[in-house]
């Protein structure tokens, strides 16, 4: 159950309207009922968390909107004498240059260098740098153009001769196709990347004078999903053989999905499953490409991971799996996987109790901050995976050992309650010490799962705007489109031109999907992604 942000002023106004409705025996409007339902859900979720005793006062304040949820903090300075991290020297992402600026040049007519000045008869015209105007124009999301082709008919055999359509029109779909590839790509990106619901798109299109219904927009997105399905399956096969895999999940809703009795992952009996999750998985290939795969259904991230790993070649070395410490995220189809746990999750538990124990928690957080500074230094110095591992062994491992000693000494204090928020944070670190220190022991192991948490924002954005999927079919369409769009975007390939390219070459994509992955198309056929 999710806790929603509810405006305090809106609640105050709702209370007045409810009191008025009770006094005069009136019915509430639909908007008031929705707001009241959100408030009840929020109250139930908070009450459940309180009953389970898994919520601190600081977390409760965050849930109720009393404080900001940012975990950024200033170092106390008294515990960390190390120099600050080096200034980042990252190059700007190339995706900023995917759309080249169209240039149009205008030359003077009947006037050349050396001509007499039209203003003063004695002057001569000389060369001067051209005047430049950068004009940025807007356009509607969709544009309807009626193409009328002349036809002639034989009066004897009824043969019809039709004027051919221009090649530029046929590049955007066949002669009988009402919605072009480009229109379908725009609809898909708006919904499954920007998070604009189908009905919002329908309203916008009507506003711009090109009405298209929400159901039609879904149909067009489904067409795109069917065309690029071979790419989605190829991404799964490639992800299965990756060296490093990040996983995480977030709540979602499918209205028509009923609870089901399903086998337990350990093979011992069954259990009633009702939770809907969007699971995210990022697989990093040996050559550095990142594959983003999303799956919304009645299952957790660990089950999504198992579905992918079943495709893994048996001769490959064990993969590194980065996740939080929930047991449901552990793979069950691979026995020798290297489990690396997220230090950001462990640190977050200390942040939540810093207000109650500022000195001791401040010391721990300052120690924790050092390992991220070391990781940034490795990146700034351009170290490879082996050099990065050696650097962390020398600098970060002693810090983590000191952090563990602090947690042990804290739990040994008579005044420390092991079931308090601070006690639980210390026990969590000590219990999961092996996974939290993998980046100091295994080459290529990441320090945290922030990359996957960032990747889930696309699914969260869609959930916040659309709130739910009606059926599993709608969720499956989103799985395919979101995975392909985000993978293209995160690998610096323009998703709009990429989707157009895949639709235009659907037969070739189906015959050989491996040659049509984003980086393959960009490398071998860059003209297919030309924005012109």
Buried (B, 14 or more C-beta within 10 A) or exposed (E): EBBBEBEEEBEEEBEEBBEEBEEEEEEBEEEBEEBBEBBEBBEEBBEEBEEEEEBBEBBBBBBBBEEEEEEEEEBEEEBBEEEEBEEEEEEEEEBEEBEEEEEEEEEEEEEEEEEEEEEEEEEEBEEEEEEEEEEEEEEEBBEEEEEEEEEEEEEEEEEEEEEEEEEEBBEBBEEEBEBBBBBBBBBBBBBBBBBBBBEBBBBBBEEBEBEBBBEBBBEBBBBBBEBBBBBBEBBBBBBBBBBBBBBBBBEBBBEEBEEEEEEEBEEEEEEEBEEBBBBBBBBBBEEEBBBBBBBBBBBBBBBBBBBBBEBBEEEEEBBBBBBBBBEBBBBEBBEEBBBBBBBBBBBBBBBBBBEBBEEBBBBBBBBBBBBBBBBBBBBBEEBEEEEBBBBBEEBBBEBBEBBBEBBEEBBEEEEBEEEBBBBBBBBBBBEBBEBBBBBBBBBBBBBBBBBBBEBBEBBBBBBEEBEBBBEBBBBBBBBBBBBBBBBBBBBBBBBBBBBBBBBBBBEEBBEEBEBBBBBBBBEEBEEBBEEE
